[in-house]
Each structure stands twice: as C-alpha cells, then as structure tokens.
Amino acid sequence: VHFYMTFSRLSLQDIFVPSEGYERAGAAIQAAEKDLEQKRKDMERRDRDFAHSRESKAMKKETAKLNDFQVKLHEEHLQQKLNHKQVVARLEQEKSRWFPRPSPSATACFVSEMICPRVLTSHSDALFCCHFVRMLIRLKTHGFQLLDFYNSWTIMLTQCIRSCSEREAQIFGVFLREMMAYVMYLRKDEATFAAESKDNPCFHRNYYEDPTASAVEWAQFADIQRGHGKWEGRIFKAIKAGLD
C-alpha cells in the first residue's frame, strides 16, 4: 500500500529534471539577446538618431524581457532540481518497504495495478512510468527485478495495443520508445552493462528476500541480449496483429 501511495502521489516533475531542455532554452534566449543587441548596434552606427527612436526603445525593452525570462528560467531550473533532490532523499529512506516479499507475483502486481492504469493516461504519465522505473534502478531497490519486470510488461501491456484509441497508441509509443531505449543502452557493450549493474540488486537473476544474501545469481550481458530479442518480438507481434 505504501509503495502504491508513493507511486500515485508523485509526478514527472518530482522524479525527472529536464536539464538538457533548460540548457537548450537558455542558450536560445542568449542567442536571441545577442542577435537583438547586435541589430540595435548596427542600426545606431548607420543612424546617429536611432538611439532615441521608438524602434531602439522597443529593442531595449525586448532585450530586457528576454533577460528577465532567462533569470526566471534559471530560478525555475534550480527550484526543480531542489525538489528532485528532496524527493530522491525521501525515496531513498522509503525504498526498503516497497517490496517486502519479492516475487514474480509482486512484479506482476506492480505492472497490472500501477503501471497499466497510468501509462495510457497522458504523454507525461507515460514518461513518468519510464522514469519511475529508472529511478527504482538508480536507487538500487531491493526486490525490483529488472529482467522479470520486462518479461511482465511486454506480456501484459502489449495486450493494450489491440484496444487502444489513436491517442492512446501514440502515448503508448512514447512508453515503448523510452523503455526499449534503456535496453539498447544496456546492451551497447559489456562495459556499460557492468557499470550499470555493479552491486545493484535490480540486476539479480532471481528473487531474494534477504538483501544481504551471499549466494546470489546475477543477470549477465547475454541475458539482456536474449531478452531484448524476446521483448521486441512480443511488441512486434502485438503491433502487427493490430495492423492486420
């Protein structure tokens, strides 16, 4: 119940900070400011009276607006990073209670009762589900088993394709793209997989109730390679059936 409440109350903004987007927006604003300032200087060189004209004043006003927007954007980015840091700290404290009895049924329940009802609601909810899974992995959440999770959702969620509306299909496409992008990242090379999976219980090959168990079988690079082919095969069959 505690895990369900945590999942339900969080939003995409809580678990993901689009820093690259903020940086691109900031760079675009700076470029616009420089361009506007350069145009104003060029006009002043051509016309000595331009500095006192309405057009010059309008340019100065527009530059001030862009500068103000840049400041507000920076403040928003800082605020979102602070909120994200606080959320992660809280989740770090709570994670030990999320999967008290790790098992295939617990993973199936996570997919059917939490992911499935939310993933088709909106594009932001689809992204939230993807980033929440990535968050579980980054937190090294004991009881969350990556291989079985992918096995579960590629069986359960692909059945939704047959009854999706056009809008839901587009949303589900976002989820599929992001989820499979992580698999592509893992299978890029063995060094990448080893770095991602090192000391991370999400990459256990089986379920273990004791997080400190010594005899643990770990997922291997070959497991991800085989799983990738199997998971994409299920997705392809579900999409093909919907198109026939």
C-alpha positions as a printed Julia matrix, in Angstrom:
244×3 Matrix{Float64}:
  0.0     0.0     0.0
  2.82    2.4     0.9
  4.51    1.79   -2.47
  1.19    2.32   -4.29
  0.6     5.64   -2.5
  4.11    6.83   -3.29
  3.69    5.97   -6.97
  0.26    7.64   -7.16
  1.28   10.89   -5.5
  4.45   11.55   -7.46
  4.52   13.41  -10.78
  7.03   13.54  -13.62
  8.46   16.81  -12.25
  9.28   15.06   -8.96
 11.46   12.34  -10.42
 12.88   13.89  -13.6
 14.6    17.23  -14.22
 14.86   18.07  -17.95
 18.23   19.81  -17.54
 19.08   19.46  -21.23
 15.82   21.2   -22.13
 16.54   24.05  -19.73
 20.04   24.41  -21.17
 18.74   24.48  -24.75
 16.1    27.07  -23.84
 18.7    29.19  -22.03
 21.08   29.03  -24.99
 18.27   30.04  -27.37
 17.39   33.06  -25.19
 21.04   34.13  -25.02
 21.36   33.84  -28.8
 18.2    35.93  -29.27
 19.54   38.59  -26.86
 22.87   38.8   -28.69
 21.16   38.96  -32.08
 18.84   41.75  -30.92
 21.69   43.7   -29.35
 23.8    43.35  -32.49
 20.96   44.61  -34.67
 20.48   47.63  -32.4
 24.2    48.49  -32.53
 24.27   48.13  -36.33
 21.3    50.48  -36.65
 22.94   53.02  -34.32
 26.1    53.03  -36.44
 24.05   53.74  -39.57
 21.81   56.34  -37.97
 23.01   58.57  -35.11
 19.44   59.42  -34.14
 18.4    55.75  -33.97
 19.29   55.54  -30.26
 16.45   57.93  -29.46
 13.91   56.36  -31.82
 10.88   54.28  -30.89
 12.37   51.23  -32.58
 15.53   51.44  -30.45
 13.47   51.74  -27.27
 11.36   48.76  -28.36
 14.52   46.72  -28.92
 15.83   47.65  -25.47
 12.52   46.68  -23.92
 12.54   43.33  -25.75
 16.11   42.68  -24.59
 15.07   43.39  -21.0
 12.15   40.95  -21.35
 14.46   38.23  -22.65
 16.89   38.85  -19.81
 14.06   38.64  -17.27
 12.83   35.41  -18.83
 16.36   33.99  -18.66
 16.56   34.75  -14.93
 13.14   33.21  -14.24
 14.04   30.11  -16.27
 17.25   29.68  -14.27
 15.35   30.06  -10.99
 12.76   27.51  -12.11
 15.52   25.04  -13.02
 17.15   25.47   -9.61
 13.81   25.02   -7.84
 13.05   21.85   -9.79
 16.49   20.41   -9.01
 15.99   21.17   -5.32
 12.57   19.49   -5.33
 14.02   16.48   -7.16
 16.85   16.18   -4.63
 14.38   16.23   -1.73
 12.12   13.63   -3.39
 15.06   11.29   -4.08
 16.21   11.61   -0.46
 12.73   10.65    0.75
 12.5     7.72   -1.67
 15.92    6.51   -0.53
 14.55    6.23    3.0
 11.32    4.52    1.91
 12.61    2.02   -0.64
 13.21   -0.83    1.82
  9.44   -1.04    2.42
  8.38   -1.23   -1.23
  8.99   -4.92   -1.93
  8.81   -6.7     1.46
  8.25  -10.07   -0.27
  9.99  -10.01   -3.66
  8.38  -12.44   -6.1
  7.08  -12.72   -9.68
  3.57  -12.01   -8.38
  4.78   -8.76   -6.75
  6.3    -7.67  -10.07
  3.14   -8.64  -11.97
  1.06   -6.66   -9.47
  3.3    -3.62   -9.94
  2.71   -3.78  -13.71
 -1.03   -4.54  -13.65
 -2.12   -2.33  -10.73
  0.25    0.62  -11.04
  1.89    0.91  -14.46
 -1.01   -0.26  -16.61
 -3.72    2.14  -15.28
 -1.43    5.16  -15.59
  0.68    4.61  -18.68
 -2.01    5.48  -21.25
 -3.45    8.47  -19.39
 -1.18   11.1   -20.96
  2.25   11.59  -22.52
  3.61   12.92  -19.22
  2.25    9.87  -17.36
  3.87    7.53  -19.89
  7.18    9.32  -19.34
  6.59    9.24  -15.59
  6.26    5.44  -15.65
  9.52    5.13  -17.6
 11.44    7.47  -15.32
  9.97    5.86  -12.21
 11.39    2.52  -13.33
 14.74    4.17  -13.98
 14.5     5.7   -10.51
 13.98    2.25   -8.97
 17.14    1.09  -10.7
 19.21    4.13   -9.68
 18.07    3.71   -6.07
 19.14    0.05   -6.24
 15.76   -1.01   -4.93
 15.84   -4.46   -3.38
 13.01   -6.65   -4.68
 12.69   -4.96   -8.06
 13.93   -7.47  -10.61
 14.62   -5.87  -13.99
 14.5    -8.97  -16.19
 11.2   -10.18  -14.76
  9.75   -6.67  -14.95
 10.46   -6.51  -18.69
  9.04  -10.01  -19.11
  5.87   -8.94  -17.3
  5.15   -5.65  -19.02
  5.92   -6.91  -22.54
  3.29   -9.62  -21.97
  0.66   -7.56  -20.13
  0.89   -4.12  -21.69
  1.19   -5.21  -25.3
 -2.33   -6.6   -24.98
 -3.5    -2.99  -24.58
 -2.48   -2.23  -28.16
 -5.49   -4.07  -29.56
 -7.97   -1.82  -27.76
 -6.06    1.49  -27.88
 -7.53    4.63  -29.38
 -5.31    6.57  -31.78
 -4.28    8.97  -28.99
 -3.54    6.11  -26.58
 -1.46    4.37  -29.24
  0.69    7.5   -29.62
  1.13    7.7   -25.84
  1.99    4.02  -25.63
  4.55    4.57  -28.4
  6.36    7.05  -26.13
  6.45    4.45  -23.35
  7.77    1.75  -25.7
 10.45    4.06  -27.09
 11.76    5.08  -23.68
 11.62    1.61  -22.15
 13.42   -0.06  -25.04
 15.96    2.77  -25.26
 17.22    1.7   -21.83
 17.65   -1.88  -23.04
 19.57   -0.58  -26.06
 21.78    1.38  -23.67
 22.45   -1.71  -21.54
 23.37   -3.89  -24.49
 25.62   -1.27  -26.11
 28.66   -3.08  -24.74
 29.64   -5.24  -21.78
 31.48   -2.42  -20.02
 28.32   -0.27  -19.98
 26.25   -3.15  -18.66
 28.84   -4.0   -16.0
 28.96   -0.4   -14.76
 25.17   -0.13  -14.6
 24.61   -3.47  -12.88
 27.52   -3.44  -10.41
 26.25   -4.1    -6.85
 22.7    -3.33   -8.0
 20.09   -5.84   -6.74
 17.76   -4.86   -9.58
 20.05   -7.0   -11.75
 19.61  -10.15   -9.68
 18.6   -13.08  -11.85
 16.26  -14.45   -9.18
 14.27  -13.11   -6.24
 15.88  -12.98   -2.79
 14.05  -11.91    0.37
 17.32  -11.31    2.18
 19.08   -8.28    0.61
 22.38   -9.4     2.14
 22.23  -12.96    0.78
 25.68  -14.18   -0.19
 24.74  -16.8    -2.8
 23.24  -14.51   -5.43
 22.95  -15.19   -9.15
 23.41  -12.05  -11.24
 21.99  -11.24  -14.66
 24.6   -11.41  -17.39
 25.16   -9.33  -20.52
 23.95  -12.28  -22.59
 20.64  -12.27  -20.64
 19.98   -8.7   -21.76
 20.84   -9.58  -25.36
 18.48  -12.56  -25.37
 15.81  -10.65  -23.5
 15.99   -7.76  -25.96
 15.18  -10.04  -28.88
 12.33  -11.7   -26.97
 10.79   -8.43  -25.76
 10.95   -6.73  -29.14
  9.44   -9.86  -30.7
  6.42   -9.61  -28.4
  5.99   -5.91  -29.17
  6.24   -6.55  -32.92
  3.64   -9.33  -32.8
  1.21   -7.14  -30.86
  1.63   -4.23  -33.27
  1.4    -6.47  -36.34
 -1.82   -8.05  -35.06
 -3.32   -4.59  -34.66
 -2.39   -3.6   -38.21
 -3.65   -6.78  -39.93
